[in-house]
Amino acid sequence: MKKAPYKLGLKKDDIVQVISGKEKGKKGKLLSIFPEEQRVTVEKLNMLKRHTKGDGKTRQPGIVEREGKIHISNVLLVSDKVGRGVRTKLKKLDDGKRVRVCMKTGDVLDKV
């Protein structure tokens, strides 16, 4: 039986802050989200080195650096007003839109 995807509360291009691990305290833009794995990739964080073999025609051999995945529980959405990662909740507006709201200040974090 397959497990239902985890509701992440994050979107691509959000600015997030890492709250644990070797990259703790660093901020970056979300590049991709993997709901099935409950992981995200953040721009220029958790860099991995991959040794590649050339194919003789187009691909060059060498070491390629790319972003690794980080577990969703280790990142928080950054609030512009607070300036760091904050916990969020969903709130329904009068016009029916659902927006993310900062739990600390009550500010709307989505661009409405």
N, C-alpha and C positions, 0 to 999 in steps of 0.2 A: 504494500500500500504506500503510495507516494504522499509525502508530507506537503501541505499547502505552503506556498511561498510566504515568507515573512514580510509583514508590512513595514517598509523601511522608513518612511517619513522623510526621505531625502530625494532630491532630483539631480539630474545631470547638470553640471555647471554651477552647483551650489559651492560656496566656500565653507570648508569644514576644518575643524581643529582636532588633531590626534590627542587623545587623553591618556593613552598608556602605550607602553612598548618603547622601542629604541628611538622612535620619532616623536616622542611625547612633547607636546607644546607647540609643534609646528603646524602651520596652516597651509592649505592648498585647495585647488579647484578639483571637484569630482569629475573624473574622466569617464568612468563607466560604473554601472551597478549590476551586481549579480544576485538577484533576490533568492534564487534556489540555493546558493551557497552562503547567503547572508554576508557577502563580502563586497567591498568597493575598491576601486583604484583611485588614488589621489595623485595629482600632477607633481612630479619631481620628489615623491616621498616613497620610501621602502624600495629603493632601486635595487634591481637584481642584475647580475651579469650573466650573459648567455654566450657560450662559445659556439660560433657557427662555422660550418664547413662551406667553402665556396663550391659552386657547381661548375666552374671553369668558363662560364659564359657571361652571366650578368651578376650573380650574387658574389660579393666579396667575402673572403674568409676573415675572421677576426672576432673580437669581443663586442657584443651588442648589449647596451644597458637599456633596461625598460622598467616600468613601474610594476611592483608586485601588489598582490591583493592584501587588503587589511580588513579584519573583521568589523562588521557594522557597529558592534558594541564599543569599539575603540575610537569612534569619531563622533563629534557633536557639531551641529549646525552653528555657524558663527553669526551672531547678531551685530549689526552695524552700530547700534546704540551702546551695547555693553562692550563690544570689541573683542569678545572671546566666545568660546563655545557655550551654548545654552541648551537646556532641555526645552522641548517643544510639545505642544498639544494641538489638536485640530479643533477649529471653531467654525461654526456655520454662521455666515453673515445674513443680514436681512434679505438680500437679493438671491440667496440660495447657494452662493459660492462657499466652498470649504477652504479655509486658509490656515497656515501654520502660525501659531502664536507663541511668543516667548513666555515661558512659565514664570520667569522672574519679574519682568517688567510689564507683561501684557501687550507688548507691541506686536503688530502684524509683521511677519517676516517675509511673506510673499509679496511680489510686486503686483498690486491689484489694478 
